[in-house]
Amino acid sequence: MLQRKLNVANLSTPIQKLETLSQTLGKDIYIKRDDYTGTEISGNKVRKLEYTIQYVLDNGYDTIITTGAITSNHARATAALCAKYNIECHLVLRGALKAFEGNLFLDAMLGAHIHVIDEHQSREKAMERLSKDLESENKTPFIVPSGASDWIGAHGYINAFEEIVKQADELNVQFDSINLAVGSGGTYAGLWYGKYIHNLSTQIIGYAVNESASIFKNKVIEIINELDEDITTFDTLSINDQYIGLGYAQATDEELQFYIDIAQQEGVVLDPTYTGKAFRGLVEEIKQGKYDDQKAILFIHTGGLQGYTEETRARIQRLLPTFNKDL
């Protein structure tokens, strides 16, 4: 286990009860606000990057290469921390350059070198090619996987689990499950391993946002085995892939209306790529009776408001009441 990390995130993040939804669903629904970890470094990524960047600094690397979608929260958080610690940052972003906004704007503002590849190119191969090019320039690059989801980054959510255990004691509540979006596997792996080493019965339930449950389970097992090769039983892994919908960062009008409803009922804005899909899945599963044996349920808000693109905002505007113009 790694002992050294940066201390740049605003931790610990609060746990809040969603009163209206709790009454509606007949459960005690809580949300952990990991969207409060910062601004440029907001969301769950910074917990993982605290370990990743420290590892880079401790081992003599001067350049980071990482990857994600054009709208990647991880890429933006990496760019911010690289700027802070004077590390050269290269982002291999997959997708179409439609608009200079959100995370892409922040990536550039923070000084990252941006390399755009199309949807059909391998991000891993692109990063390897870039790494060789940088090595030829006498640089020492370190490749960070999407979402910082490896054995290094997973330490951030081992710590987060310990934070939740302490907060649960303070709130005098025992969470039957911790629920979250799964987009690259590292957050889930860290929470699951935290639960494992504490030997608690809390279920860790993930909601896939882009890939099948089997793909994510294999990725999570790979990360956990990098942390602890002695673990051979993974029958408590639980990842639901029934709420991916149209695909990564895409949403139907029904899904967008759900995000609007939660915002107006609870004052909490979910993002359309990760937390929105996962929270909608959680609510639907509760309604279907899948959580009937649970009383206290925790959801982790992993951030991502910058994921609301101009196109998505325009679609949401059409679903909202007409603006008042009589003042």
ABEGO torsion letter per residue (X at the ends): XBABBBBABBOBBBBBBBAAAAAAAGBBBBBBBAAAAEBAABEAAAAAAAAAAAAAAAAGBABBBBBEBAABAAAAAAAAAAAAAGBBBBBBBBEBBABBBEAAAAAAAAGBBBBBBBAABBAAAAAAAAAAAAAAAGBBBBBBBBGGBBAAAAAAAAAAAAAAAAAAAAAGBBBABBBBBBAAGAAAAAAAAAAAAAGBABBBBBBBAABBAAAAAAAAAAAAAAABAABABAAABBBBAAAAEAEBGBBBAAAAAAAAAAAAAAGBBBBAAAAAAAAAAAAAAAAAGAAAABABBBBBBAEGAAABBAAAAAAAAAABBBBBAAX
